[in-house]
């Protein structure tokens, strides 16, 4: 009873955070060059942040230039016209700020956090590297080596990333989601200086950006600085659209990866599912949590705690512009074969598809999803990130304000329906990573 009361108290207090931020509090304007900027005033602390969402990720690449989106995450910190190499970080830190960046299949995002009285220098720093980034052969060669090292340490030395790359490559035969964000090594080795210049001009154009500024700022001062620093940056021709549609998968696909250093089998299931804007996103997200989020989830309880078939298991459903994959990943316990672990996973998935879930299970993941959502919005950083994410992945930032209602509307029938619809054998790709080849007697 105490836990229930504590949970209700937590939920009510966190809910007040969203209640304090209303749709009408978010202001939007678009510069003549096509850059759209969202402003959310929040004067709770004397800080602010700027999120620059560039609509470019690995889905915008093609064979020959894979990995360029991620590469620019490095290049954008390597100097421009006014602020040279290493100056971006130094100047920002000298003004009390900090930054980060990340690249996904769909977007490249740069984040700046700063005292609100340093906002002008942030605008100047960003405008300098957007319009005048130094793209030089020496810098290309240097960063190419950094990315190669990163690929080795983060992808080839990671069991999860190694099997993930193989599974994606098999699950997608047409769509650019088939390659990893870091790209193919042969492409990394052969990017040309002209490739970089063309890519930067096309995708780092103001008409391909969505900017969110939240915190101790005013709409008036943001408009003033945006017109001074961002408006002079010329628009470019819109990037080519990604029109490739992945054909329907009509049968199970399997990939096997042998890695001598693996001490126990790793297995990954990947099922084709719709894009984030689809009506089934929230039921699928709830299904992923029921299966693999926390110690009480179906897979953890059965595979790790009870049958001791696995030491680790989780699910993953990425936000995505185009139809993507619903992942289930598990690491086998000592002396457990991949086949036995696979059957354990299938048993739990089929149980939901055939018999559904309990209302108690669904209510638990609903409550957690809503609390996590509200908790994210308790900070100006969380508000900015979430506003931008909803604008890009859900169709409009206004969708953020109705998200918890859509979460609450998911039913146990919805969970069973999406499990039956998408988590089918013919719709999945299975990857196995082990120290020995999966071969029959006599095979080499």
C-alpha positions, 0 to 999 in steps of 0.5 A: 500500500505504501508503494502505491501511495508513493507512486501516486504522490510521485505521479501527481507531483511530476504531472504538475511539470507538464501542467505548467507547460502548455501548448500555447507557451511554445512559440514558433517562427521561421526565418526567410531562409527556411530555418524554423525555431521553437522557443519555450520560455522557462525562467525557473533557473538562469540557464538555457539550451539550444537543440539543433536538429538536422534532418540528416542521418544514415538513411540519407546516405547511399553506397559509397558515402555511408557514414558521412552523417556520423562523420560530420558529428566530428567535423562540426567541432573542427573549426570554421572561419572565425573560430578555428580548430578546438575553439568551439569548445574552448569559447563555449566553456569559457562562457559557462557552456557545454555541448554534445552531439549524436547521430542516428539513422534519421537525424544529427542533433547538436545540443548546447547548454549555457547561462542565458546571458551567454546566448549571443556567443552560442548563436555566433558559434553555431552560425560560424560552423554552419556557414563556414565550416573548414572542410580541408584535406588535412582535417578529413584525413585526421578525423577519418582515422578517428572514425576508423578507430571508433568503428573498431572499438565500438562496433567490431569489439562489441558483441551487440553491435556486431550482431546488430550490423549483421541483422540490419543488413539482412533484414533490410535489402533495399532501404538505407537502414540496412547499414550502421550509422558509422558506415562501411569501412571501405566507404570511410576509407574513400570519402573525398573532399568533394563528398564532404563539401556537397554533403555539408552544403546540402544537409547543413542548410538552414532549410533542413534544420529545426531548432529548439531553444528553451530556458531563461530566454524571451521570444524577442531576444531569440528572434533578434539573435536569430535574425542577426546570426542565422538569417544571413545563412543562405538556403539551399535546394532541398535534399533528395527525398528518401523514397525507397520502400523496403519490400515486404519480408515473406519468410524468416531470415537467419544470420550466423556470426562466429567470434572466437572471443565470445564466451556465450551465445548472443541472439537477436530477433528483429521484426519489421514494424511501422514508422513512429507516426503510425497509430501502432507505435504506442502499443508496440512501445508498451509491448516492448516494455512488457517483454523486456523492460525491468526485472518483472518483464516477461523475458527477464522473469522467465529467461533470467530469473526462472529458467536461467537461460540468459544473463541479460535480455532487453527489447528496443524500439527506435523512433524512426521516420520510416518503417523500422525494426522491433528488436529483442536481444539476449545473452545466453547463460553458461552452457546454454545453446543459442537454440535453447535460448531462442525457443525460450524467447519464442515461447514468451512472444507466442504466449502474448500473441495467443493469450494476450497480457494481463491488465495489471501488466499493461497498467504497470508499463503505462504508469511507468511510461507516463512517469518517465515522460513527465520526469523528462519534462521536469528539466529545460533540457528534457523539454527542448529535446522532447519538443524537437523529437515530437516535431520530427518523429510524431508529425508536430511538437503539439503531439507532445501535449497529447502523448500521455492520453495516447499512452493511457488509451492503449488496451490489452487487445491492442497489445495482443493485436500488434504482437500477432500482426508484427511478431511473426516468424515470416516477419523476423530476422534472427541473428546468432553470435557464437564462438563456434560455427553453427554447422552440421557434421562434415561442414567446413 
